[in-house]
Amino acid sequence: FAAGGLLTAIPIIILFISLQKELVSGLSSGSVKG
């Protein structure tokens, strides 16, 4: 268990969750820009 690896993964996980929320809200509202 490496603390450095965990500290590096935390921001990535937060970014992934925030992006997922944006995708879900975008799809539900029907404002998908492509």
Long-range contacts (C-beta under 8 A, 24 or more apart in sequence): none
